[in-house]
Amino acid sequence: MLVSPPLLFTMESNTLYFIVCLLVIPLYVLLAKGASKRLPPGSMGMPIIGQSLELLKAMRANKGEEWLKERVEKYGPISKLGLFGKPTVFIHGPQANKFVYTCDGNKLANHQPASIRRIIGEKNLFEMRPEDHKRVRGALMTFLKPEALKQYVGTIDEEIRMHLKKHWEGKQETVVEPLMKTLTFNVISSIIFGIEQGNRRDSLVKIFESVMEGMLSVPINLPFTPFRRSLQASAKAKSIIMELVHEKRQDLAKNIISPKKDLITSLLSIRDENDLPVLSDEEIVDNTVIVMIAGHDTTSILLTFLVRILAKDPSIYAKVLQEQEEIAKSKANEEPLTWDDLAKMKYTWRVATESLRMYPPVFCSFRQALEDIEYEGYIIPKGWQVFWAACMTQMDEKIYHDPKKFDTSRYEEGTKTPFSFVAFGGGARSCPGNELARMETLSMIHYLVTGFKWKLCCEDESFRRDPLPVFNQGLPIKLESKLSLL
Ligand code: HEM
């Protein structure tokens, strides 16, 4: 979101970028020359560099959408360009979203940058071709589907209360973005690893922070490069997770723990029709890593935007507060939230949905053509990248009336154009963590609005895309505890 494919964008430094470019020039020239006729319109830009730097610059100024809109005005909804050393076809609109989300995975494959592939490992969901992807995703979904997640509402509730007590209560000022990251990191690690708060979890969290640091780097494995540090941290994380896998397998055999305890026990317990494990140990480890990485940053961004929206618009804050106070009133002191409580938070989720429409954490993604593909009368040649900014349809005035207006009533009107709301992607590779994200978001907003009032320190703080949204100052706020509920 990853972990998200747009992670592709960040380049450590221009120097490293140029070194990599030089290494891949021959491949680029071959691919570009090999392209047959009926290529989409557009210029490939400078060899290798193509339009990468322009796009990066626009994204960092939070003008990525404008930059792409200009392309669409100039060339139409399909055009060619050069991005990150590869010939690329940019496609746009609901029909582009539909094409990507419904295309056979043997023709159009997921496409991660080399740094991510090497750090996470070969057996992760992002890298898999359709057959393995279906098997591994099916296994993950037995844990991430709503019926299974229901039992973790209490765990999430407990994590949030501990977090608020430690980081928010009694503070007069705080910075929201890093705190939301800490929270979602802790929630997801408690659900995945099933480890109580303490030294063991803290050390895993620290190791994962180091893993993240080099995810977006140029994959040069030399001493002191962030990529080397990330590789080392990921090897350490994986060896700890592998130990956990062995421990939990033994505990399951002795019936000391439940198969539903956490993601690892759940994956270990899935057997096929011949009573054999559905996932190998290596697959469990690599996919635990991917869920950790894909699962925390995206949700923390949504929560950070919600804090901003609630501070900026008193009428939205008042309605969310009313909904949440009604739920709070129906509960005894310290009684945790339940699945049914979350189901009642309809208005709050509409606010979150509208936030996801206007400020999607994942803005764009890449795939790779595994064969020549015909699309809208043009050829996307084998080996080329397909690049699309799915979420641009969410700000399209032909689909959403007055798209710049924050308007939760949009979701009262029924269905929209198919493939136009795609904050969680679509098709076989849509986000499997959307339900978990919803649970975390609603629970946290419940405790925030019932427990605190806040004001933004900088009313007009802007954010850049790097490639996920990052607030320039991390969203500092002035904070007031309403009462000590926690
Ligand atoms: C607000 C929160 C979230 C947003 C906006 C979000 C968004 C997305 C999007 C747009 C994709 C598809 C990317 C593509 O098509 O290239 C995706 C995939 C994915 N997400 Fe999320 N996500 C969120 C939370 C989570 C959580 C909590 C988890 C962990 C449980 C998670 C795990 C994944 C995984 C594993 C994939 C890859 C799925 C596959 O390839 O089959 N996400 N996410």
Residues whose N, C-alpha, C, O or C-beta is under 5 A from the ligand:
A	BS01	HEM	M1 P5 L125 F126 I290 V291 A294 G295 T298 T299 L302 P361 V362 S365 V422 A423 F424 G425 A428 R429 S430 C431 P432 G433 N434 L436 A437
